[in-house]
């Protein structure tokens, strides 16, 4: 019986379910062991894998630094997508970073469209080298999931098939947190003991503008969710919007430090804070 189901994030189209299971399952087990303070058995875990659905993306492939596209691959984006991306990246970078790069000599990102150069430099200033391309990769796949009805239906169908009657916990990373929230919204008849979101962009203005119902559960928590824990690294550019408590006041926001790879799923999964969230609803995992 699959008690815990994971929903992966961006840039996994060149991998597969078994490859991701090989990374996610032991990392989640390590998080539970860290919380329990002793070795634990295997977690009854499954993964909803949808990454290959993005292989037919008509736009630039999502690859390069930490899952982002290469600079040269951004030159032919449609004007509307470029404008939305520049606005979202500016929001993520923040006014301080934009002021700093405005006062400095323009270096880096000279091969991306002019409208993106300033915001990309600002993202790297705020979050570290490679952050801009990671953010762009996340933006593009989240945008496509929420705008392409056929793709969204296919992704959602994969999650529906992975979640069984015995599934009590859903864990979504990055774009997967948006997909997991959509499962909760679409399938209110399936009660979950816990929703865990990791490195989530659910608080970003551009994401909320595209979601079918961003206010779902905003009185506290979605009715189908007994508890929701949002784990985020403040240095993660995808989770730049910060705590989700202002949108869902019933959830618990948990900051962590993933150090040099702030958005990495295994680092989020391996934290004792993530393990503690699962043990709170599945204490049998530590017996």
C-alpha positions, 0 to 999 in steps of 0.5 A: 500500500502506497501511504506516501506519494511524492510529486516531483518538480521541474526539469526531470524530463530526461529521467524516469520514475525509477531514477527519481525513486532512487533519489527521493526514497532514501532522502525521505527515509533519512529525514525520518531517521533524523527526526526519529533519532534512530534507524527506521524501516522503509517508507511505503512510498510511491512517486507520480512521475510526469517529467517526460510529458515536457519532452515535446515542449515547443520552446527551449529545453529546460537544461543547464545550470541547476535545471535551468535553460542555457542563455542561448535557448532564451532568444526565441521566446514569444514576446508575451512569455518574455514579458511575463517572465521579466515581471516574475523575475523582477518580483523574485529578485526584489527592489534591493537587488535591482537597485544594486545591479543598476549601479554596477557595470552590466556583466553576465547574461549578455546572450539573453534578451535585453528585457531579461538581462537586468532581472537575471543579474539581480536574481543571481545577486540575491540568490547566488550564481545560477539562480536566474536560470533555475528560476527561468526553468521553473517559471516556464514549466509552471506556466506551461502546466497551468496554461496548457489544458491538455498537458495539465490533464495528463499530469493530473491523471498521472497523479490521480493514478499514483494516489491510491485509497491508502495514500495519506500523505502527498509530498510535492516539490517545486512545480510538484507542489502546484500539482499536489495542490491541484490534486487537493482542489480537484479531488476533495473526496480524497482525505489526506492526513498531510500535505507537504510542500517543498521549495514551493512557488505557490505564493508567487504572484504569477503562479497565483494569477494562473491557478484555477482557484488560488483561494481554495482553502484560504479560510485555513486549509483545504477541507481535504487536508488535515495538516499542511507543512510548507518547508522552504529555504529562504535562499531558494529562488523558486520559493522566493515569495516566502511563507504561505501562511498569509494565503493558507493561515492553517498551514505551518511554515518551516524554514530550513537551510539547504546550503549550496543547493537551495532548491534540491529535492533530496536536501529538502526531503532529508531534513529532520523538519520534513521527517518530523512532519511525516512522523506527526501523522505516521508515528508507526514509521518510527516503531 
